[in-house]
Structure formats: structure tokens, C-alpha cells
Amino acid sequence: MTKLFEFLNRQMPSDFSFEEEDKGFLTVLNEHSEIKTLLERRHLYPETLTINGVNPIFHVLIEGIIENQLHSQADVQEVYTKLQKEENLTPHAARACIANVFLHDYYKVLSEHKPFDQESFVRRLSLIGTDISNIGRNDHCPCGSGAKYKRCCSLYAEAFIVSPLAGRIDLGYGAYFFETPKNILDPLNPIFQLEARNHIAMYMDSHQDLDGAIKVLKENLTLVESYEGGRFSENAWQDYMLFCKNYEQLAQEFVGAADHLISMADNDAEKGTMICDKADFLAQKGNLETAEADYTNLFSAIPKFYFGRYRYALMLSINGREDDAIKYLTDLLNIKEIDYQTHEQAYTLLEYLGGDTSSFKHRY
């Protein structure tokens, strides 16, 4: 692991390769496939790589060290097995709980410049999952070191807490759910990979790595197809489409993503709105003829989607065809069964464009 530590917080050369001693890291990296592309492109980012306060490569590295210990240290393997049996943890979560304790010792090594004390580390592992809240600061430490608690394991209290989701890479929330569902107890559940990739893509984009961001978002498009029957497909395609919308060179990718979302739409309103979004994008890029054709096809396919007709008039006005927009809005407002929202927005736009609104009233 020495070589990997050396390059962790600075640019990694293109010929960087893992050695025999890095097998543990590779094992964990294969479990966290969402990190692979980030690691491959590590040389493109700042020396200190953090995403919402987390360095995901460092996360994988620390767990990789423990993975190596599981194959070389019988006492660590014993704790690992015990956590799975007695705490009902997944293998990944059990290893991560051990890594939490190791991390405290690792920082101590860095700050005090002392060799890593494997014996003390193993003693502390026995306290994982133990309630130490009632231990006095001057009591003997329950790890068995003989030292007072305040001078031994008091700073490790949080590291001894057992969590079924230990080991998941938490880079933020918002793309797929707002809080962790109670029924998800596996830190390797694909939902966490989907969420992490979304934030990794934003990080890459903020550092001008467009190719990396696109690659990561496409990885999500593949993953959602096999996860929970495609339940989150719309989320992933929306993320991809909105990202492509920001870049001139990704215009075709935006159109392709929009077409895919249109094909996935559950109802006419959703489908119509997506068609309008696509047509407006094409008009914005100067392809007004194709945009008008999309709107014409929309009106033929969903004739009572009146909000789409308002969107068409708005597009015309934005593209310098105010007279056509006024005529279209006037015809739209004469439709008796027009819905309230469309009526109000069409009326407001007609008034803004200087059209004659005397024959119509706001429906307050």
C-alpha cells in the first residue's frame, strides 16, 4: 500500500500500476465500481481530492488495508467473523467497522510519527459494538491495556459504533432519494452507487473533465436498467439529459436522451412536456424547422394537451415571431375547454406581447 499512499493526494502518473501488496485495495475497488473511473482520471484533479468533504479513493484505500489484514491476521479475521454473526452485518459492513477503528490509529501514527501498534489495534477491535457510555474517564480501559480510559480508547467511542451501512461511500443526497430508506441495510446496494456517481460527475464537470463526467453518467444509465426493474431509469436519464443540455457539443446526446424519456413517459402530460422541452432546445440551437415539426406532431398525437400549444406560442415569441405567437394565443384562448393554468399563462403572454385581450378574462 506504500505506493498507493504516496500518490493518493497528488497527481498519479499515467504508468501507475498496482502491485501484489495492493490486492486488498483492488478487492474493495471492485466492490465500489463507482470509484473506478474517478481513480483512472485522478491525474486530472487537484492534489486534495474531496467530494462534499469525502475522499472516496482514501475510503477505498483504508478498507483495502483491512482486506489485506483479513488474509494475514487471524485475530482481525476473528473479529470480522464475529461482527457478521453477532451483529448481523454484511461482510462489507463488518470490514468497514474494523476500518473505522484502524483510521483512528492511522491518524495517530501520522500525528505522533510512531510505528503502527498492531497489538493495540487488535485490543480495540474487541470493543466494536460495546456500550462504553458508562465508563468513567479514570476507569481502567475496557480494551485491557491497563491504562486509564481517558488515555486509551476514550477518543475511539464513535469508531466502536456498529452500523449496518458502514462502508457505503456517502458523497451526498438528492439525486435518487432524500433519506436512506429503512429497508436498505446493504452498504453496497446499487442505490448508493447511483447517488455517488451523480456527485462524482458534478465534481468532474467542475474540474473541466467533460469526458469523465459523461462516462460516469452513462455508467448509471447501464446500472439503472437492472436495478429494481428500472425503477430509477427516469432519474438517470434526466440527469444525463440535463447535463448534456449545458454543452453545445453534446446536443445530439441531449436529443437522444429526450427521445428516450419521451418513450418512457407514463401519461400524455408527461410525454407532451418532454416533447416541448426537446423542441424548445432544438429551436434554441437554431433548428426552428425541426422544432416546429415536433410541435405539429405533438398536436396531432395529443390534441388536448393545450399547455403544449402555449409552449409553442412562447417558442415563437422567443424566436422573433411575435405576430404568429399573438395569432396562435388568440386561437388558443378561444378554446372553451382550455385548462385554468394554460388559460392564465396564455392570457399573460398575449398581454405581454401587446395582443388584444379584451375578449378574454383572467379566470380568478
C-alpha positions as CSV (number, residue, x, y, z in Angstrom):
1,M,0.0,0.0,0.0
2,T,3.0,2.3,0.3
3,K,3.0,3.2,-3.3
4,L,-0.7,4.0,-3.3
5,F,-0.4,6.2,-0.2
6,E,2.4,8.1,-1.9
7,F,0.2,9.0,-4.8
8,L,-3.1,9.4,-3.0
9,N,-3.1,13.1,-2.6
10,R,-1.1,14.2,-5.6
11,Q,-1.2,13.5,-9.3
12,M,-0.7,9.9,-10.3
13,P,1.5,9.2,-13.3
14,S,-0.1,7.5,-16.3
15,D,2.0,4.4,-15.8
16,F,0.8,3.9,-12.2
17,S,0.1,0.2,-11.5
18,F,-1.0,-1.8,-8.5
19,E,1.5,-4.2,-7.0
20,E,1.0,-7.6,-5.3
21,E,0.5,-5.9,-1.9
22,D,-2.4,-3.9,-3.2
23,K,-4.7,-6.9,-3.7
24,G,-6.9,-5.7,-0.8
25,F,-7.4,-2.3,-2.5
26,L,-8.3,-4.0,-5.7
27,T,-10.9,-6.2,-4.0
28,V,-12.6,-3.2,-2.4
29,L,-12.3,-1.2,-5.6
30,N,-14.2,-3.9,-7.4
31,E,-16.9,-3.7,-4.8
32,H,-17.1,0.1,-5.3
33,S,-17.2,0.2,-9.1
34,E,-18.5,3.8,-8.9
35,I,-14.9,4.9,-7.9
36,K,-13.0,3.2,-10.8
37,T,-13.4,6.0,-13.4
38,L,-12.5,8.6,-10.8
39,L,-9.3,6.7,-9.9
40,E,-8.4,6.2,-13.6
41,R,-8.7,10.0,-14.1
42,R,-7.1,11.0,-10.8
43,H,-4.3,12.9,-12.5
44,L,-6.8,15.5,-13.8
45,Y,-7.9,16.7,-10.4
46,P,-6.4,18.8,-7.6
47,E,-3.9,17.3,-5.2
48,T,-6.5,17.1,-2.4
49,L,-9.5,15.3,-3.9
50,T,-12.7,15.7,-1.9
51,I,-16.3,15.5,-2.9
52,N,-18.6,17.1,-0.4
53,G,-15.9,16.6,2.2
54,V,-15.2,13.0,1.4
55,N,-12.2,11.5,-0.4
56,P,-13.7,8.3,-1.9
57,I,-10.3,7.0,-3.0
58,F,-9.0,7.2,0.5
59,H,-12.1,5.5,1.7
60,V,-11.4,2.5,-0.6
61,L,-7.7,2.6,0.4
62,I,-8.4,2.2,4.1
63,E,-10.8,-0.6,3.6
64,G,-8.2,-2.2,1.3
65,I,-5.7,-2.3,4.1
66,I,-8.2,-4.1,6.3
67,E,-9.0,-6.5,3.5
68,N,-5.3,-7.4,3.4
69,Q,-5.3,-7.9,7.2
70,L,-8.2,-10.3,6.9
71,H,-5.9,-12.6,5.0
72,S,-2.8,-12.2,7.1
73,Q,-4.0,-11.5,10.7
74,A,-6.1,-14.3,12.4
75,D,-7.2,-12.1,15.2
76,V,-8.6,-9.5,12.8
77,Q,-10.4,-12.2,10.9
78,E,-11.9,-13.4,14.1
79,V,-13.4,-10.0,14.9
80,Y,-14.6,-9.8,11.3
81,T,-16.5,-13.1,11.6
82,K,-17.9,-12.2,15.0
83,L,-19.4,-9.0,13.7
84,Q,-21.2,-10.8,10.9
85,K,-22.6,-13.5,13.2
86,E,-23.5,-11.4,16.3
87,E,-24.3,-8.0,14.8
88,N,-25.8,-9.4,11.6
89,L,-23.6,-7.3,9.4
90,T,-22.8,-7.9,5.8
91,P,-19.1,-8.7,5.1
92,H,-18.6,-5.3,3.7
93,A,-20.1,-3.5,6.7
94,A,-18.1,-5.7,9.1
95,R,-14.9,-4.8,7.4
96,A,-15.8,-1.1,7.4
97,C,-16.4,-1.2,11.2
98,I,-12.9,-2.5,11.6
99,A,-11.6,0.1,9.2
100,N,-13.2,2.9,11.4
101,V,-11.0,1.8,14.3
102,F,-8.0,1.5,12.1
103,L,-8.5,5.0,10.8
104,H,-8.1,6.5,14.3
105,D,-4.9,4.6,14.8
106,Y,-3.7,5.7,11.3
107,Y,-4.1,9.4,12.1
108,K,-2.3,8.8,15.4
109,V,0.6,7.4,13.5
110,L,0.7,10.4,11.3
111,S,0.5,12.9,14.1
112,E,2.9,11.3,16.5
113,H,5.2,9.8,13.9
114,K,5.2,6.4,15.7
115,P,5.1,2.9,14.2
116,F,1.6,1.3,13.9
117,D,0.8,-0.7,17.0
118,Q,-0.9,-3.8,15.7
119,E,-1.4,-5.2,19.2
120,S,-3.2,-2.1,20.5
121,F,-5.3,-2.1,17.3
122,V,-6.5,-5.7,17.8
123,R,-7.3,-4.9,21.5
124,R,-9.5,-2.0,20.5
125,L,-11.4,-4.2,17.9
126,S,-12.9,-6.1,20.8
127,L,-14.8,-3.0,21.8
128,I,-16.7,-2.7,18.5
129,G,-20.4,-2.8,19.3
130,T,-19.8,-2.5,23.1
131,D,-21.6,0.2,25.1
132,I,-18.9,2.2,26.7
133,S,-21.0,5.2,27.6
134,N,-20.9,4.5,31.4
135,I,-17.2,4.1,31.6
136,G,-15.5,6.8,33.7
137,R,-12.6,8.7,32.4
138,N,-10.3,7.5,35.2
139,D,-11.5,3.8,35.0
140,H,-9.3,1.2,33.5
141,C,-9.9,1.0,29.8
142,P,-12.1,-2.0,28.8
143,C,-9.8,-2.9,26.0
144,G,-7.4,-4.5,28.6
145,S,-4.4,-2.2,28.0
146,G,-4.1,-1.4,31.7
147,A,-4.2,2.3,31.0
148,K,-6.9,4.7,32.1
149,Y,-9.8,5.0,29.7
150,K,-9.2,8.7,29.1
151,R,-5.6,8.0,28.0
152,C,-6.6,5.0,25.9
153,C,-9.8,4.4,24.0
154,S,-12.0,7.4,25.0
155,L,-11.3,9.1,21.7
156,Y,-12.5,6.0,19.8
157,A,-16.1,6.0,21.1
158,E,-17.7,6.8,17.8
159,A,-15.5,4.3,16.0
160,F,-16.9,1.5,18.1
161,I,-20.5,2.1,17.0
162,V,-21.9,-0.6,14.8
163,S,-23.8,0.4,11.7
164,P,-25.3,-1.9,9.0
165,L,-24.4,0.7,6.4
166,A,-20.8,1.1,7.5
167,G,-18.6,1.2,4.4
168,R,-21.0,2.9,2.0
169,I,-19.5,5.9,0.2
170,D,-21.6,8.9,1.1
171,L,-20.9,11.7,-1.3
172,G,-24.3,13.5,-0.8
173,Y,-28.0,13.2,-1.3
174,G,-30.7,14.5,-3.6
175,A,-30.4,12.6,-6.9
176,Y,-32.3,9.4,-6.0
177,F,-33.8,9.8,-2.5
178,F,-33.8,12.4,0.3
179,E,-33.1,10.0,3.2
180,T,-31.8,6.5,3.5
181,P,-34.7,4.0,3.2
182,K,-35.0,1.9,6.3
183,N,-35.2,-1.3,4.3
184,I,-31.8,-0.8,2.7
185,L,-29.3,-2.4,5.0
186,D,-26.5,-3.3,2.5
187,P,-23.8,-0.6,2.1
188,L,-23.2,-2.0,-1.4
189,N,-26.8,-1.5,-2.5
190,P,-26.7,-0.1,-6.1
191,I,-28.8,2.9,-5.0
192,F,-25.6,4.3,-3.2
193,Q,-23.6,3.8,-6.4
194,L,-26.2,5.7,-8.4
195,E,-26.1,8.6,-5.9
196,A,-22.3,8.6,-5.7
197,R,-21.8,8.7,-9.4
198,N,-24.1,11.7,-9.8
199,H,-21.9,13.6,-7.4
200,I,-18.7,12.3,-8.9
201,A,-19.9,13.5,-12.3
202,M,-20.6,17.0,-10.9
203,Y,-17.1,17.0,-9.4
204,M,-15.6,16.0,-12.7
205,D,-17.6,18.7,-14.5
206,S,-16.4,21.3,-12.1
207,H,-12.8,20.4,-13.0
208,Q,-13.4,20.6,-16.7
209,D,-13.4,16.8,-17.2
210,L,-16.3,16.5,-19.5
211,D,-15.4,13.1,-20.9
212,G,-15.1,11.7,-17.3
213,A,-18.5,13.1,-16.3
214,I,-20.2,11.7,-19.4
215,K,-18.6,8.3,-18.8
216,V,-19.8,8.2,-15.2
217,L,-23.3,9.3,-16.0
218,K,-23.5,6.6,-18.8
219,E,-22.4,4.0,-16.2
220,N,-25.5,5.0,-14.2
221,L,-27.7,4.5,-17.4
222,T,-26.5,1.0,-17.6
223,L,-26.9,0.2,-13.9
224,V,-30.5,1.5,-13.6
225,E,-31.7,-0.9,-16.2
226,S,-31.0,-3.9,-13.9
227,Y,-31.9,-2.3,-10.6
228,E,-35.4,-2.8,-9.2
229,G,-36.9,-3.3,-12.6
230,G,-35.7,0.0,-13.9
231,R,-37.4,2.0,-11.1
232,F,-34.8,4.8,-11.3
233,S,-34.3,4.8,-15.1
234,E,-36.1,8.2,-15.4
235,N,-33.8,9.8,-12.8
236,A,-30.7,8.6,-14.5
237,W,-31.8,9.7,-18.0
238,Q,-33.0,13.0,-16.6
239,D,-29.6,13.6,-15.0
240,Y,-27.8,12.7,-18.3
241,M,-30.1,14.8,-20.5
242,L,-29.8,17.9,-18.3
243,F,-26.1,17.5,-18.2
244,C,-25.9,17.3,-22.0
245,K,-28.1,20.4,-22.3
246,N,-25.3,22.6,-20.9
247,Y,-22.8,21.7,-23.7
248,E,-23.0,22.6,-27.4
249,Q,-21.0,19.5,-28.4
250,L,-23.5,17.3,-26.6
251,A,-26.6,18.5,-28.5
252,Q,-27.2,15.2,-30.2
253,E,-26.8,13.3,-26.9
254,F,-29.4,15.6,-25.4
255,V,-31.9,14.9,-28.2
256,G,-31.2,11.1,-27.8
257,A,-31.8,11.3,-24.1
258,A,-35.0,13.3,-24.6
259,D,-36.3,10.8,-27.1
260,H,-35.6,8.0,-24.6
261,L,-37.5,9.9,-21.9
262,I,-40.4,10.5,-24.2
263,S,-40.7,6.8,-24.9
264,M,-40.7,6.2,-21.1
265,A,-43.5,8.7,-20.3
266,D,-46.4,7.3,-18.3
267,N,-49.1,9.8,-19.4
268,D,-49.9,12.4,-22.1
269,A,-49.0,15.4,-19.9
270,E,-45.5,14.0,-19.1
271,K,-44.9,12.9,-22.7
272,G,-46.1,16.3,-24.1
273,T,-43.9,18.3,-21.7
274,M,-40.9,16.3,-22.7
275,I,-41.6,16.9,-26.4
276,C,-41.9,20.6,-25.7
277,D,-38.6,20.6,-23.9
278,K,-36.9,18.8,-26.8
279,A,-38.5,21.2,-29.4
280,D,-37.5,24.3,-27.4
281,F,-33.9,23.0,-27.2
282,L,-33.8,22.5,-31.0
283,A,-35.2,26.0,-31.5
284,Q,-32.6,27.4,-29.2
285,K,-29.9,25.7,-31.2
286,G,-31.2,27.3,-34.4
287,N,-33.1,24.3,-35.7
288,L,-36.5,26.0,-35.7
289,E,-37.9,24.0,-38.6
290,T,-37.4,20.7,-36.8
291,A,-38.8,22.2,-33.6
292,E,-42.0,23.3,-35.4
293,A,-42.3,19.8,-36.9
294,D,-42.1,18.3,-33.4
295,Y,-44.8,20.6,-32.1
296,T,-47.0,19.8,-35.1
297,N,-46.6,16.1,-34.4
298,L,-47.4,16.7,-30.8
299,F,-50.7,18.5,-31.5
300,S,-51.7,15.7,-33.8
301,A,-50.8,12.9,-31.3
302,I,-52.2,14.7,-28.2
303,P,-54.7,17.3,-29.5
304,K,-56.0,18.2,-26.0
305,F,-52.6,18.9,-24.5
306,Y,-53.3,22.7,-24.5
307,F,-50.3,23.6,-22.4
308,G,-48.1,22.4,-25.3
309,R,-49.9,24.9,-27.6
310,Y,-49.0,27.7,-25.1
311,R,-45.4,26.4,-25.1
312,Y,-45.4,26.6,-28.9
313,A,-46.6,30.2,-28.9
314,L,-43.9,31.1,-26.3
315,M,-41.2,29.5,-28.5
316,L,-42.4,31.6,-31.5
317,S,-42.2,34.8,-29.5
318,I,-38.7,34.0,-28.3
319,N,-37.6,33.4,-31.8
320,G,-38.8,36.8,-33.1
321,R,-42.2,35.7,-34.5
322,E,-44.4,37.8,-32.2
323,D,-47.2,38.2,-34.7
324,D,-47.5,34.4,-35.2
325,A,-47.5,34.0,-31.5
326,I,-50.2,36.5,-30.9
327,K,-52.5,34.8,-33.5
328,Y,-51.8,31.4,-32.0
329,L,-52.5,32.6,-28.5
330,T,-55.8,34.2,-29.6
331,D,-56.9,31.0,-31.2
332,L,-55.9,29.1,-28.1
333,L,-57.8,31.3,-25.7
334,N,-60.9,30.8,-27.8
335,I,-61.0,27.1,-26.9
336,K,-63.7,26.7,-24.3
337,E,-62.3,23.5,-22.6
338,I,-58.8,25.0,-22.1
339,D,-57.5,24.3,-18.6
340,Y,-57.0,27.0,-16.0
341,Q,-53.2,27.0,-15.9
342,T,-52.9,27.2,-19.7
343,H,-55.5,29.9,-19.9
344,E,-53.8,32.1,-17.4
345,Q,-50.3,31.8,-18.9
346,A,-51.6,32.2,-22.4
347,Y,-53.5,35.4,-21.4
348,T,-50.5,36.8,-19.6
349,L,-48.2,36.2,-22.6
350,L,-50.7,37.6,-25.0
351,E,-51.0,40.7,-22.9
352,Y,-47.2,41.0,-22.7
353,L,-46.9,40.8,-26.5
354,G,-49.4,43.6,-26.9
355,G,-52.2,41.4,-28.3
356,D,-55.9,42.2,-27.9
357,T,-57.1,40.6,-24.6
358,S,-60.4,42.5,-24.5
359,S,-62.4,39.4,-25.5
360,F,-60.8,37.3,-22.7
361,K,-60.7,37.5,-18.9
362,H,-58.4,36.1,-16.2
363,R,-60.1,33.1,-14.6
364,Y,-59.6,34.2,-11.0
